[in-house]
């Protein structure tokens, strides 16, 4: 499998990434312990080869095992693999392994036929079971028994019952297209989530294995592993905590992505909400890129860190900066490396497009102050043109340590614009500054919050717009958290939404 523009194979590209990770180590820009831990996990996944063919048509290859290792405390891996292999052998083999003894009574009955079994959505999930043989007590199935059904479709079940109710067992049915369904484990009911394995075997050799906690609606509800079983490879499609069949909480997934002329399984790992990464997360394409940082709706959004290893040369880099909707935005600090040496630089981006770079001294702590200030200014109750000017001036003030010279001048211009546009009297002269509270037109007040980051010692003054005292307090917390690259950003955005009616504390 070749990559575009060169004769490099996917295996060679992966080996290049492996060598760089082993030689370069971890991203030096990452300071927070939680981010370091997640980077370590995504690097471990990247290091593992994504192999095909024997024996990986019937067992997980190193890449998929590296993904599953993040969840090894949530399930019994040997037990799951035992049942997958039994399901491959068929219904009788699974029954013999789990229930070698079945009672001989033939005159018992079931108290309930409400057991729910996993199947295609358009196929039956509940059956009119008829007792064949097993253990009985007081006329009801008690212990291990065999039952069968012909309505609404043919199905068989052997398992454990209690007072005529199914608890666990081995189930099988055949779909109209010839695909076989085998389920091993607990039985779901309304209000009861069961842990089980549901395997589907298509006539073309494709296998689909779902292991975990299922509700009586054919959906994951709790921990789950979704495995796509190709004839030459078992692929973990998704793993982690599910809510109504959507990833919710710490989880991972893989999707096939095109790189050059080849297709490769990319991996995402981190905190999910409603099926997409939302919060701290990581990604790798397995051949050249690793990213870790903040995500929103499946895109990097916030502080992000990355590692890139070129498979066409010996170039390697670590970087850190801010992303907006998956695109680089603003200043990025880059540690560039090759066989001749290394050096740091600052690259500027706008909407993902590279603008320029600079070798000047750069206080990286300022980056986050600028980002937080820009976010606050961006939603303030001022004309769009003024937002651009004020945001530019704010960045210049922070970067050059000139105080608020540019801000004062532009604030005066902004007030005049407001007077023309809204017929609101402007305050003469320059804006009040330092720790004072000014009241711009339209009732939107501004508090100049002094933000000091403990980790870096960097101090900046960020103008916080607000209307209510509750919003001001929330906005200061928001600015402190984002300016200092703290990880509890979900908390402050919730507080902003509550106090200001906006997740970024942009009270209108």
N, C-alpha and C positions, 0 to 999 in steps of 0.2 A: 504494500500500500504506500504509494509515493505522495509526497507533499508537493504542491505546485511550485514550479520554477526551479526545482532542484531534484537530484536523484536520492534524496534522503528518505529512508523508509520510516514508518511510524515507530518501529522498534529502535532504530538509531536515534530518533528524536527523543524518545523516552529515556534512553540511556544517557543522552546528553544532559537532560534535566536531572537525572539521578546523580550524575557526577558533580553537577553544580551544587545541588543540595548538600551532598556529603562533604564537599570541599568548602563551600561558603557558609554553611550553617543557617542560622536564623536571621530574620530581618532585624537589623540593629535599631531601626526606628520604633519598634514596638516596645513599649514599656509596661503596659498593664498586664498583670498576671493572667487574666482571663483570655486576653487576645493571644498571648504567648502560647497558652495551652491549646487554643483552637488552631493556631498556626502549626504547632507540633503535630496535631492530628491530621490536618490536611496534607502536610508534608509526608507523613507516614503513608497516607493513601497514594500520594504521587510517586513515592519510591517503589511501590509494589507493582510488578508487571501485570498487564492486562492480557493474559494468555488465552489462546483458543485451542480447540481440538483436545484429543485424549490427554489426560483423563477429565478435562474440565467440562465435558458435556454432562457429567454425572456428579461433579463436585465443584465447589467454589474455587476459582483461581485466586492467586495472592491479592489482586486488587480488590475483589469483592470480599475476601476475608478481612482485609484491612478496614473496609467500611463497616462490616458487621462487628468487628472488635470494639467499636465505640458503643455497642449496645449489649455486650456479652453479659452484663449483670442483669439484663431484663428477660433473658430466655435461656433455655437449655439447648445449646447448639447440637451436641451429639444426639439428643433426643429428637430434635427436628430432623436431622439428617437420617436417622434410623427410620422415621416414619415416611420421609420422602422416598427412600429406597424401597420400603415395603409397598408403598403405593405403586411404584414402578413395577413391582413384581405382580401386583394384582390384588383383588379383594380377598381371595382365599389365603394368600400368603400373609396378608395383614391380620386377618382373623386368627390364623393359627398362631402367629407371634404374640398377639395380645390376649386372646381368649382360647387357650388350648383345650379347655374343658367347657362343654355346654351341657346343661341339664337335659334330662330325657322326657320330662313331662310334656304332654301335648294338649292339655285341656285348660290352659290358662287364658287370661284376657288382659288387655291393656286398660288402664284407667284414663290415659290421656294419649291423644294422637296429635298433639300440638307441637311436637318437635320441629324445629326449622333447620333446613339443610341448605348449604351453599350451592348455588347453581347459577347458570346464566339468568339474567333478569327476566327473560321471556320463557323460562322453563319452570316446572313445578319446584316448590320448596318444601311443601308439606304433603304427606301421603296418608292414604287409608290403610294403615298397617294391619296385617293379620298374623296372629301368633302361629309359629311353626313348632318350636320345641324350646325347652329351657327349664329354669328353676321357677317354682311357683310357691306361693303362700297365700292361703285364704282365697284361692281362685284368681289371684293377680300375679303378674310376673314379678319375681323377686330374686335378683341375682342376674346371672348371665343367660341370655336367651337369643334366639334367632327369630326375626320377623320378616315378612315380605309384603310387597304391595304391587298391585296391578293398576291402581287408579291413584291419581290421574296419569301416572306413568309407571313403568316397571322399575322397582327399586328393591334393594336388599339391605338389611341391617343386622349386625350382631354386636351386642354390647351389654352394658350393665344397666339394670332397671332397679327402681325402688318403688314399691307399692304400685306397680303398673306404669310407672313414668320413666322414660328414657333419661339416663344421666350422661352416658358416654358410650362410644363405640366406633365401629367401622361401618361406613355407609357407601353404597355405590348405586349409580344409575347410568344409563347410556342415553346420550342426546340423539335427536333425529339424524344429525349428520355423522353419527358414529363415534363422536368424542366420548370418552369415558370420564366420569366424575368419581373420585374416591375421596372420602372424608374420614379422617382419623382424629379422635379426641372428643371433647365435650360436645353436648347438644344444646343449641340456643333455644330459648323460649321468649315470649314477650316478657320483658323485664329482667331477663337473664342473659348476661354476656358470657360466652364460653370461649375457652382457648382451644384451638384446633388447627389441624392442617387440612386445607382443601386443595386438591390437585386435579387438574384437567389435562387429559392426554388426547391431543388431536390426532387424527389419522395420518397427518403429514409428519409426525414426529415431534412437533412443538409441544412443550409442556408449560403449564402455568401453575405455580405453587404459591399459595397464600397461607401464611402461618401467623397465628396471633389471636387476638381477642375479637370475636365477632358478636354483633347484636343480631336479633332476629329480623334483619332487613337486608342481609347479604352484604353488609358493610363492616369495615374495621371500626371498632370502638374501644380504643386503648392501644396497647402495643401491637405492632404488626410488621411483617416482612412480606413484601410483594416481589416474587421472583419470576422473571421471564426465562423459561428453560428452552433455549435454542438447542438444536441437535449437537452443537459443538461448544456450548458455553452456557453456564448458569449465571444470569445477570441480576443483581439486586436492583430492582427498579425503584423501590422506596423502602425505607425502614425507619421506625421510630414510633412516636405517639400519634395516634389518629383520633379525630373527632368526626363522627359521621362520614368516615371514609376520606377525610382530608387531613393532611399533616398538620399537627397542632402541638407545638412544643419542640423539644430537641429531636431532630430527625435528619435524615440524609436521603438523597435521591440521585439517580443517574439518568442522563438523557444523551441520546446520540447526536453528535454535532459534526458538521462538516468543517474540516481544516484543510485547505488546499484541495488536493484531489482525493483525500481520504476522509473517512468517518471514524470518529473516536468518541468513546464514552466519557463525557464530562461529569464531574461529581460536585454536588453542593452539600454542605454540612453546616448545621447551625439551628437557630431558633426559627420555627415556622409558625405562621398564623394563617388559617384558611387556605392552606395548601401552598403558600409561597414564603420565601425567606422574609422575615420581618424582625429585625434586631441583629444581634451579633451572628455573623455567618462567614463561611469560607467557600471557595470554589477553586477547582483546578481542571484544566483540559487534559492533564496527564502527560503532556508532551513538551510544554514550554511555559505555561503560565500558572501562577498561584495568586489568589487574592483573598484577603481576610479583612473584615471590618464591619461597618454598619450597612444594613440592607433594609429596603422598604419595598413592599409589593414585588419582590423577586429581583430588584435592581439594587446595585450599590448606591447608597444615598447617605452621605455623611462621611465620617473619617474612614479612610481605607488605606490598606498597606498591600504591597504587591512584590512579587518576585518574577523576573522574566529571564529565561535562558534561551538564547538563540540557538536553533539547530542548524543554522547556516554558517555560523562563525563561533568564535570563543567569547562573544560579548555576553555579559550578564549584568543585571541590575536589581537593586532593591529600591523601592520608592514608597513615599507616603504623601498623602494629601487628602483633599475632599472631593467627593463625587456628588453629582446631582443627576438623579434619574439615570444612573449608569454611566454618565459621562464625567470625565475629569473637568474640574472647575477650579480655576485659580492656580495658586502656587503649589508645586510638587517638589519635594526634596528627593533627590536621586543620588544613589551611590552606584556609580558606573564602574564596572570591572572587566578586565580582560587579562590575557597572559602577560601583558606588559606592565600592568599596575592597576591603580584604581584612583578615583577622585569623586568629589561631591559637587553637585551643581543644583541650581533651582530652575525648574522649567515652568513656564506659565501656559495655562490652558484656558480656553473659552469654549464652553459647550462641547468639550471633547476634542477641540482642535488645538494643536500646538501653536503657540504664538512666538515665544522666544525663550532663551535661557540667559542666566546671569551667573557669573562667578563671584559676585559681591557677597559679603557677609550677610547671612539671612537668619534672623531669629525665628525658628520654626514655630515657637509658641505664638508668634504674632498671627500666623496663618489662621489659627482657630478663633482668635479674637476677631479677625476680619470677617471670617465666615459667619460668626454669630452676629456681629454688628450688621453685616449685609442682610442677614435674614430678618433682623428686626426692622431695619430701615426699609427693606423691600415691601413690607406690608403696612407701613405707616400710612396715615391719612394725608398723603401729599401727592401732587401730580407726578406722573411717571417720569417726565423729564427731570424733575427735581430729584427723584429717587436716584437716577443715574449719576447726577452731579454730586449729590451728597455721599453716595456710596463710594465714588471715586475719591472724593476728598477724605472721607474717613479712612480709606485704605492708605492714602498718602500720609495722613497724620500719624497713623499707627506705625507705618513702616519707617518713617523718617524721624520719629520722635520729635515732631515740631509742635507738640501740644495740640491745640485746636485752631490753629491759624486759618487753615483752609476751611474748616468746618464753620468758623465764625462768619467768614465772608459769604459762604454759600447759604448759610442759614438766613442771613439778612436778605439775600436774593430770593430765597424760597419764600420768606414772609411777604415780600413784595408780590411774588407770583400768586400767593394765596389771596392777597388783597384784591388783585385784579380779577382772579377767577371766581372767588367766592364772596367778594364784597365784605370781607372780614377785616377789621382794623389790624394793621401789623404793629408789632412792638418796635419802636425806633431803636436804631443802633444794632450792635452785634448781639448774638445770643448769650444768655446767661450761661455760665460754665461751672466747672469743678463739681462740687456736691450740691449745687443749687438745683431747684426745680423750676423749669420754664414751662409756660403754658402757651403753645402755639395755637394758631387759629383753629377753629372747629372743635375746641374743647379737648384736644389730644395733648396731654402733658408729656414732658420728657424728663426722665431722671437719668443723670449721668452716673452710671454705676461703675465703681472702681473694682475691677476684677483682677485678682492676683491668684496665679496658679501655684499651688504648693510644690508640685513636682519640678517645675522649671524656674520658679521665682519671677516669672514674667508678669508685669502689671500693665493693664490697659484700661482706659476709660471707654465704656460702651454706652451710647445714648439709648435708653430704654423708653419707648413710647408706651403710655398707659392712660387709662381713664379712672380706674378704681384702685384703691389701695391693695385689694386682694390680687389684682392683676399685676401691680408693680412688684409685689413680693415674688409672685410666680415667675415674672419675667427676669428678675435678677437671678433667681435660681436657674432658670433656663440659660441665661447668658453665661453664668459661671460654669455650668455643666458642659456646654458646647465649646466655650472658649478654652477650657482646660482639658478637653478630650476625655471626659469621664464617661463611664459606661452606663450609668443609670439614666440614659436619655429617654427611655420609655416612660420612666416615672415623671420626669419634668414635663414631657409633652402632655401627659394625662392631666397634670396639674394645670398646665396652661389652658387646656381645653375647658377644664372646670371653672377656672377663675376668669379667663379672658374670652372664652368662646372660640378659641383658635389654638391648634396644637403648637404653634410657635409664639404664643402670647401676643399675637398681633391684634390687639383689641381695636375694634372699629367704632 
